[in-house]
Amino acid sequence: MKQRIAFTLMMSFVLSVLMTCWITFINLGFTDEFFLRWFKAWVLAWPAAALIAFFTGPTIQKLSMRFK
């Protein structure tokens, strides 16, 4: 269980950082407000991404095992 939580937190952190950064850049470009707006988006996205990954992860892992 510790490994599952650690993986979920690390993966959701990386994905939420990259995705919110990318979408903020697409929507605003690199403006003076970029980092503030990106940070606000990330603060909201990371907890959501972590919960989604934690609860859907086992099912998605089982589905992906079919591609062996």
N, C-alpha and C positions, 0 to 999 in steps of 0.2 A: 504494500500500500504506500510506503514512503517513496518508493521509486515512481509510482504512478502520480503522486502529488507533485514530486519534484519535476518530472517530465512535463506535466500539465502546466505548471507555473512557468517553466523555462520556455516551452514552445509557445504558450499564449503571450508571454512577454515579447518574444522576438517577432511573432506575427503581428501583434497589435502595434508595436513600435513602427514596423515597416509599412504596414497598411495605412495607419493613420497619417504617417509622414507623407506617403505617396498621394493619398487622396487630398490631404490638406494642400500639398503642392499643386496638384491638378486644379483644385478649386480656387486657390489664391495666387499661385505663383510664389516667388520668393520675395515677400514683402516685409515691411517692418513688423507686422503682426504675426508673421509665420510661426515663430517658436511658441508664442503664447497660445495661439489657436490650436497648433498641433498638440501642445501639452494638455490643453483642456480636452481635446478629443481623445487623447491617449488615456487620460485618467478615467474617462468614462468607458473606454473600450476594453481595457485590460481585465477588469473584474468580470465583465460580460464574457469575454473570450475564454477566461479561465473556467468559469462555470459551464459554458457550453462544451469546452474541450473535456472537462472532467466527466460530465454526464453522457456525452455522445461518444467519447473515445473508445470505450470497450466495444460498442456496436460497430463502429467504423473499423476498428482493428480486426474484428471477426470477419467483416465483409471483405476487407483487403486480403485476408488470408486465402480467400478463394482464388486469387491470382497467382498462387504459387506455381 
